[in-house]
Structures are given as structure tokens and as C-alpha cells.
Amino acid sequence: MAKLDPVQFSREVRQEVAKVTWPSRRETLVTTGLVLALSSLAAIFFLVVDQIIQLAMRWVFGL
């Protein structure tokens, strides 16, 4: 069984965090904007599809 050593664990965590390549502020803003824009487009698309299906169901069932 592995021995628990909090000091060694902390050292290893610091070493791993030092290897991480963090995005720049600009990259973060651009990707956030893209996520928001694409989410909005998907929401609009599904709204339109839902409305079309709703109209088709009303026509089929005559409600």
C-alpha cells in the first residue's frame, strides 16, 4: 500500500501546475465569445425546429 506523505504530494502538485500552459487573456475572451455565440445559435436553431414541429403537430391533429 502506498505511503501517504502530504509534503511530497504538495511538491508534486506544484511541479505539475508549473507544467501547465495557461491561455492568455485574449485567448480566454475569444473562446468565451465563441462559446456564447455558438450556444445562442444552437438555441435559436432548436427554437425554430421546435416551432416547426409544433405547427406540424397542430396541423396533423387539427388542434
C-alpha positions as CSV (number, residue, x, y, z in Angstrom):
1,M,0.0,0.0,0.0
2,A,1.3,3.5,-0.8
3,K,2.5,5.7,2.0
4,L,0.7,9.0,2.4
5,D,3.1,12.0,2.5
6,P,1.4,15.4,2.3
7,V,4.7,17.3,1.8
8,Q,5.7,15.1,-1.2
9,F,2.1,15.4,-2.6
10,S,2.3,19.2,-2.3
11,R,5.7,19.2,-4.1
12,E,4.4,17.1,-6.9
13,V,1.3,19.3,-7.3
14,R,3.5,22.4,-7.6
15,Q,5.6,20.6,-10.3
16,E,2.6,19.6,-12.3
17,V,1.0,23.1,-12.1
18,A,4.3,24.6,-13.3
19,K,4.0,22.5,-16.5
20,V,0.5,23.9,-17.3
21,T,0.3,26.3,-20.2
22,W,-2.3,28.9,-19.3
23,P,-4.2,30.7,-22.0
24,S,-3.7,34.4,-22.4
25,R,-6.5,36.9,-21.5
26,R,-7.2,37.4,-25.2
27,E,-7.5,33.7,-25.9
28,T,-9.8,33.3,-23.0
29,L,-12.0,36.2,-24.2
30,V,-12.1,34.9,-27.8
31,T,-13.1,31.3,-26.8
32,T,-15.7,32.6,-24.3
33,G,-17.2,34.7,-27.0
34,L,-17.3,31.8,-29.4
35,V,-18.9,29.6,-26.8
36,L,-21.6,32.2,-26.2
37,A,-22.2,32.8,-29.9
38,L,-22.5,29.1,-30.8
39,S,-24.7,28.4,-27.8
40,S,-27.0,31.3,-28.9
41,L,-27.1,29.9,-32.5
42,A,-27.9,26.4,-31.2
43,A,-30.7,27.8,-29.0
44,I,-32.2,29.7,-31.9
45,F,-32.0,26.7,-34.2
46,F,-33.8,24.4,-31.7
47,L,-36.4,27.1,-31.1
48,V,-37.2,27.2,-34.8
49,V,-37.2,23.4,-35.2
50,D,-39.5,23.2,-32.1
51,Q,-41.9,25.7,-33.6
52,I,-42.0,23.9,-36.9
53,I,-42.7,20.6,-35.2
54,Q,-45.4,22.3,-33.1
55,L,-47.1,23.6,-36.2
56,A,-46.9,20.2,-37.9
57,M,-48.5,18.5,-34.9
58,R,-51.3,21.1,-34.8
59,W,-52.0,20.6,-38.5
60,V,-51.9,16.8,-38.2
61,F,-54.1,16.6,-35.1
62,G,-56.3,19.6,-36.1
63,L,-55.9,21.4,-32.7
